[in-house]
Amino acid sequence: MPISFTIKPLLQGGALALALSLPLFAVEGVGVIGENDSNTANFRLMWIENPTTEATVGWVQKSGKPGVVHYGKVDKQRKHHLYTKTQAVQRTVTIEGGTNCFAKLTGLEPDTEYFYVIKDEAGVSRRLKFYTAPSKAETFTFINGGDSRSNRKTRQELNKIAAKLKPLFISFSGDMVNRATDKEWDAWFIDWQLTISEEGTIIPIVAHRGNHENKKDAIANEFNTPDDVYYAFTIGGDLLRYYTLNSEIPAAGAQSEWLEKDLGKHASKVTFTAAGYHKPMRPHVSKKKEGDNPYKWAPIFYKHAMDLAFESDSHCNKRTHPLKPDVNGEEGFSVAKNDPKATVYTGEGCWGAPLRKADDGKSWTIDCAAFNGFDWVQVTPTAIHLKTVRFDKDDSAQKVQAVAQMNSFKTPDGLSIWQAKGGELLTIKAKKK
């Protein structure tokens, strides 16, 4: 039965009327976690240097002064004043219609869930959450893909699928936009919000530069990366070291010197190494020029036993056997299946850009085909496993069921996986170093 009660007024006259006109809750940030009454938008979270203890929060401030990040290990929903820590913006970049804001969070705990909101003069953002990387060798998943510059519908669908796979991070290997204009970046980031789950989980992005990010500072201004957009980090203690390389500047010189030095320091200490960059060394589309610039990394990869290399740009998909650079081999490579220093090459796109016919397979190619999708990768202490998500015109993100938990690698109902020659699962076993 209904419950009734009576409030006896303690105020008289105008004072009572004023009191009754006030909202019952006057605390900012009260409301469901997805609400946003601030002037913030286009949320993103970057991993750049040490994802076990650091993360960079990014957003667009549409108007007013930049907001402040309020965060902590306990979910206070949108009640910003209850979070234990704050971080002011450390860098801003003026864009059309607002300001890109970046706040680097440091001193975080490994393998920990963090919650945050952004408080500005207008109100409080939606509540978001993320996980830091583990500091111990434990299984995790990530996604790699690139070339999302043209077909927004496909891009949006693949973003939704990525959210349902709940990876630890996404490495995006370039050509996010067609032209690096503020208008195109705004559309791209609006679509990127589809990678955020209903519960507010935001997936860290590891940003690479492609040729369509033709402004030298484009990636740094949108993701707060180093200016030259090459960097590396380690996940899982000594499990994986990931390299973001820049194929749009000279591969030789300073970049190769840095790569050689870093691999010399870390490669023998970690179980796996992987690298991502935009231009493929040897494209699997005949109309594309050979990647003689990134090919300069191949001897360095081989010297230091790089396990896996992700490429983009051609707008198709491919897998290779383990390869070593060989001046007598086809296009400078030969198969080296039992060589512990050999590298597997995968990728070449495509997250929505115009597809191109995969008509330039090599003797060392396992398979290649033209379709949209991305690589879904599981890293364990004993092996790397890779599946390639395939998205065709009859596919839909709505049909895909979400995985049961973060870092699960069981193919969910409704998800299409490329049935490549050699099987849908590509496995790279840990090498003795």
C-alpha positions in Angstrom: 0.0 0.0 0.0 1.2 3.6 -0.6 3.2 5.2 2.2 2.1 8.7 3.2 3.8 11.2 5.5 3.5 14.8 6.5 6.3 17.4 6.6 5.7 20.0 9.2 7.1 23.3 8.0 9.6 24.9 10.3 9.9 28.0 8.1 7.3 30.7 7.6 6.2 32.9 4.7 8.6 33.7 2.0 11.4 31.6 3.6 9.2 28.5 3.3 8.4 29.2 -0.3 12.1 29.7 -1.1 13.1 26.4 0.6 10.4 24.5 -1.3 11.7 25.9 -4.6 15.2 24.5 -4.1 16.1 21.1 -5.6 16.2 18.2 -3.2 19.8 17.5 -4.1 22.0 20.4 -4.9 25.2 18.4 -5.3 26.8 18.5 -8.7 27.4 15.2 -10.4 24.4 13.4 -9.0 22.8 11.3 -11.8 23.4 8.2 -13.9 27.0 7.5 -14.9 26.4 8.2 -18.5 25.1 11.7 -18.1 27.3 14.7 -19.0 26.3 18.2 -18.0 29.8 19.6 -18.5 31.4 21.2 -21.6 33.5 18.1 -22.3 33.3 15.7 -25.2 35.3 13.3 -27.4 36.9 11.3 -24.6 40.0 9.3 -25.1 42.7 7.5 -22.9 46.2 7.0 -24.1 49.0 4.6 -23.2 52.4 6.0 -24.1 55.3 5.2 -21.7 54.4 3.0 -18.6 50.9 1.7 -18.7 51.3 -0.1 -15.5 51.4 3.1 -13.5 50.4 5.9 -16.0 47.6 6.9 -18.3 46.9 10.1 -20.2 43.3 11.3 -20.1 42.2 13.3 -23.1 39.1 15.2 -24.2 37.8 18.2 -26.0 36.8 21.2 -23.9 34.0 22.7 -26.0 34.0 26.1 -24.1 35.2 27.6 -20.9 38.3 26.8 -18.9 39.7 23.3 -19.0 38.2 20.9 -16.5 40.0 19.0 -13.8 40.2 15.2 -13.7 38.9 13.7 -10.4 39.8 10.0 -10.0 40.3 7.1 -7.7 40.1 3.3 -7.2 36.6 3.5 -5.7 33.6 4.3 -7.9 32.0 7.5 -6.7 30.0 7.7 -9.9 29.6 11.4 -10.9 30.2 12.8 -7.4 33.5 14.4 -8.3 34.1 15.8 -4.8 34.3 12.3 -3.4 37.2 11.1 -5.5 40.5 11.0 -3.7 42.8 12.5 -6.3 42.7 15.3 -8.9 44.9 16.1 -11.9 44.8 19.5 -13.7 45.4 19.7 -17.5 49.1 19.8 -18.4 48.8 20.5 -22.1 46.2 22.1 -24.4 45.9 22.4 -28.1 43.5 24.8 -29.7 41.2 23.3 -32.4 38.2 24.4 -34.3 35.3 24.4 -31.8 37.3 23.9 -28.7 40.5 22.8 -27.0 42.2 19.4 -26.9 43.0 18.8 -23.2 45.5 16.3 -21.8 46.0 15.3 -18.2 48.6 12.6 -17.4 47.8 10.4 -14.4 50.9 9.0 -12.6 51.6 6.9 -9.6 48.8 4.5 -10.5 48.8 0.9 -9.2 49.3 -2.0 -11.7 46.4 -4.2 -12.8 43.9 -1.9 -11.1 40.6 -0.4 -12.1 40.3 3.4 -11.9 37.3 5.6 -12.1 37.2 9.2 -13.2 35.1 12.2 -14.1 36.1 15.7 -15.5 34.7 18.7 -13.6 34.5 22.1 -15.3 32.7 25.3 -14.8 29.5 23.9 -16.4 29.2 20.6 -14.6 30.5 17.1 -14.5 31.3 14.7 -17.3 30.1 11.1 -17.6 31.9 8.7 -15.3 34.5 6.6 -17.1 36.8 3.8 -15.9 39.8 2.0 -17.2 42.4 -0.7 -16.1 46.1 -0.2 -15.8 48.3 -2.9 -17.3 49.5 -5.8 -15.2 53.1 -5.8 -13.8 53.2 -9.6 -13.7 53.1 -12.1 -16.5 49.4 -12.8 -16.9 47.3 -13.4 -20.0 45.7 -10.4 -21.7 44.2 -9.5 -25.0 44.6 -6.4 -27.3 43.4 -5.3 -30.7 45.5 -4.0 -33.6 44.1 -2.3 -36.8 44.2 0.7 -38.9 42.8 2.6 -41.9 39.4 3.9 -40.7 39.4 7.1 -42.7 36.5 6.9 -45.1 33.5 4.6 -44.4 32.0 5.9 -41.1 29.3 3.2 -40.9 31.9 0.4 -41.1 34.1 2.3 -38.7 31.3 2.7 -36.2 30.3 -1.0 -36.4 33.9 -2.2 -35.9 34.2 0.3 -32.9 31.2 -1.3 -31.3 32.6 -4.8 -31.9 35.9 -3.7 -30.3 34.0 -2.6 -27.2 32.3 -6.0 -26.9 35.7 -7.9 -27.1 36.9 -6.0 -23.9 40.6 -5.9 -24.8 43.2 -4.4 -22.5 44.2 -1.8 -25.2 43.8 -1.0 -28.9 46.9 -0.2 -31.0 45.7 1.8 -34.0 48.3 1.9 -36.7 47.4 5.0 -38.6 45.1 6.6 -41.3 42.4 7.3 -38.8 41.2 10.2 -40.9 41.3 11.0 -44.6 42.6 14.6 -44.1 43.9 15.7 -40.7 41.3 18.5 -40.3 39.6 19.4 -37.1 36.3 18.5 -38.7 37.4 15.0 -39.6 39.0 14.5 -36.2 35.8 15.5 -34.5 33.8 12.9 -36.5 36.5 10.3 -35.8 36.4 10.9 -32.0 32.6 11.0 -32.0 32.7 7.5 -33.5 35.5 6.4 -31.1 33.0 7.0 -28.2 31.4 3.8 -29.5 34.3 1.8 -28.1 33.2 2.9 -24.6 31.0 0.3 -22.9 27.6 1.1 -21.4 29.3 0.8 -18.0 31.8 3.5 -19.0 34.9 1.3 -19.6 37.2 3.3 -21.9 39.8 1.3 -23.8 43.3 2.8 -23.9 44.5 3.6 -27.4 48.1 3.4 -28.6 48.2 5.8 -31.5 50.4 5.4 -34.6 50.8 7.9 -37.5 49.7 7.1 -41.1 50.3 8.9 -44.3 46.8 10.5 -44.1 47.8 12.1 -40.9 49.9 14.3 -43.2 50.4 17.1 -40.7 53.6 16.3 -38.8 52.0 17.2 -35.4 48.6 15.6 -36.1 48.9 12.5 -33.8 50.8 14.4 -31.1 48.1 17.1 -31.0 45.2 14.6 -30.8 46.8 11.9 -28.6 49.7 13.7 -26.8 52.3 11.2 -28.1 55.9 12.2 -28.5 56.3 14.6 -31.4 58.0 12.0 -33.7 55.4 9.4 -32.8 57.7 6.5 -31.9 57.8 5.0 -28.4 57.6 1.7 -26.5 56.3 0.2 -23.3 56.3 -3.1 -21.5 53.2 -5.0 -20.2 53.1 -7.9 -17.8 56.5 -7.4 -16.1 58.6 -9.1 -18.8 55.8 -10.6 -20.9 55.5 -8.2 -23.9 57.3 -5.0 -25.1 55.3 -3.2 -27.7 56.9 -0.7 -30.2 55.0 2.1 -32.0 57.1 3.1 -35.0 56.6 5.9 -37.5 56.9 4.9 -41.2 56.1 8.5 -42.3 59.5 9.8 -41.3 62.9 8.2 -42.1 63.2 4.7 -40.7 67.0 5.0 -40.7 68.8 7.6 -38.6 67.5 8.7 -35.2 64.5 6.3 -35.2 66.5 3.2 -36.1 69.2 4.2 -33.6 66.5 4.5 -30.9 64.9 1.1 -31.9 68.3 -0.7 -32.0 69.2 0.7 -28.6 65.9 -0.1 -27.0 65.7 -3.6 -28.4 69.3 -4.2 -27.3 68.3 -3.2 -23.8 64.9 -5.0 -23.5 64.5 -7.8 -26.1 66.5 -10.4 -24.3 64.6 -9.8 -21.1 61.0 -10.1 -22.3 59.1 -13.1 -23.6 57.7 -11.4 -26.6 58.3 -8.3 -28.7 55.8 -6.7 -31.2 55.8 -3.6 -33.4 53.2 -1.6 -35.1 53.6 0.9 -37.9 51.6 2.1 -40.9 53.4 1.4 -44.3 54.0 -2.3 -45.0 57.4 -3.4 -46.0 56.0 -5.5 -48.8 52.4 -4.6 -49.6 50.0 -7.3 -50.7 48.2 -4.9 -53.2 50.0 -4.6 -56.5 49.3 -0.9 -57.0 51.1 0.0 -53.8 54.8 0.9 -53.8 57.3 -1.3 -52.0 58.0 -0.1 -48.4 61.7 0.4 -48.8 61.7 2.9 -45.9 60.2 0.6 -43.2 62.1 -2.4 -44.7 65.2 -0.8 -43.1 63.8 -2.1 -39.8 63.8 -5.7 -41.0 67.5 -6.4 -40.2 67.0 -4.9 -36.7 63.9 -7.0 -36.2 65.8 -10.1 -37.1 68.9 -9.3 -35.1 66.7 -8.9 -31.9 64.1 -11.6 -32.7 61.0 -9.4 -33.1 58.1 -11.8 -32.8 55.2 -10.0 -34.5 54.8 -6.9 -36.7 51.5 -5.2 -37.5 51.2 -3.2 -40.7 48.4 -1.2 -42.4 47.9 1.1 -45.4 47.0 -1.4 -48.2 43.4 -1.8 -47.2 43.5 -5.6 -47.1 44.5 -8.3 -44.7 47.4 -10.8 -44.7 49.4 -13.2 -42.7 53.0 -14.4 -43.4 55.1 -17.3 -42.3 58.0 -16.4 -39.9 60.4 -14.4 -42.1 64.0 -13.3 -42.1 65.5 -10.6 -44.4 67.2 -12.3 -47.3 68.7 -10.5 -50.3 68.2 -13.7 -52.4 64.6 -14.2 -51.2 61.4 -12.9 -52.8 61.3 -9.2 -52.3 64.0 -9.4 -49.7 62.5 -12.1 -47.4 62.6 -15.8 -47.1 60.7 -18.3 -44.9 62.4 -19.2 -41.7 59.9 -21.4 -39.8 62.4 -22.8 -37.3 64.5 -19.7 -36.8 63.9 -18.2 -33.4 64.8 -14.8 -34.7 62.2 -14.7 -37.5 59.2 -12.3 -37.5 55.6 -12.9 -38.5 54.0 -10.0 -40.4 50.3 -9.4 -40.3 47.7 -6.7 -41.0 47.6 -4.1 -43.8 44.2 -2.7 -42.8 41.2 -2.2 -42.9 38.8 -0.4 -40.4 36.6 1.2 -43.0 38.8 2.7 -45.7 38.1 1.6 -49.3 39.0 -2.0 -49.8 41.7 -2.9 -52.4 42.2 -6.3 -54.1 44.8 -8.4 -52.3 46.5 -9.4 -55.6 50.2 -9.5 -54.6 50.7 -12.5 -52.5 54.2 -13.8 -52.0 55.7 -17.2 -51.8 56.1 -16.6 -48.0 52.5 -15.4 -47.6 50.1 -17.7 -45.7 47.0 -15.9 -47.0 45.7 -12.5 -48.0 42.3 -11.2 -48.7 40.3 -7.9 -49.0 37.9 -7.3 -46.2 37.3 -4.9 -43.2 38.4 -6.1 -39.8 41.2 -6.1 -37.3 43.5 -8.5 -35.5 42.4 -9.7 -32.1 45.4 -10.9 -30.1 45.9 -12.9 -26.9 49.2 -12.8 -25.1 50.0 -15.6 -22.7 53.3 -16.6 -20.9 53.8 -19.4 -23.5 52.4 -18.1 -26.8 50.8 -15.3 -28.7 47.5 -16.3 -30.4 45.9 -14.2 -33.1 42.5 -14.2 -34.8 41.4 -11.7 -37.4 37.9 -10.3 -37.0 36.2 -10.1 -40.4 33.4 -7.6 -41.1 31.5 -7.9 -44.4 28.4 -6.0 -45.6 25.9 -8.5 -44.1 27.6 -8.4 -40.7 26.4 -6.3 -37.8 27.8 -5.3 -34.4 24.3 -5.8 -33.0 24.6 -9.6 -33.7 27.8 -9.9 -31.8 27.6 -11.0 -28.1 30.0 -9.4 -25.7 32.7 -11.7 -24.2 32.0 -12.8 -20.7 34.9 -11.0 -19.1 37.8 -8.7 -19.9 40.7 -10.5 -21.8 38.5 -13.5 -22.7 39.6 -14.9 -26.1 36.6 -17.2 -26.7 34.9 -16.2 -30.0 31.5 -14.8 -29.0 28.3 -15.7 -30.9 27.7 -13.5 -33.9 31.4 -12.6 -34.5 32.9 -13.5 -37.9 36.5 -14.7 -37.8 38.7 -14.9 -41.0 39.1 -18.5 -42.0 42.5 -18.0 -43.4 44.6 -20.7 -45.0 46.3 -22.6 -42.2 43.4 -22.0 -39.9 41.7 -19.1 -38.2 44.2 -19.2 -35.3 47.8 -18.0 -35.8 50.1 -19.0 -32.9 53.6 -17.8 -32.2 55.2 -19.8 -29.4 57.6 -18.3 -26.9 61.2 -18.5 -28.0 64.1 -19.5 -25.8 66.2 -16.4 -25.4 
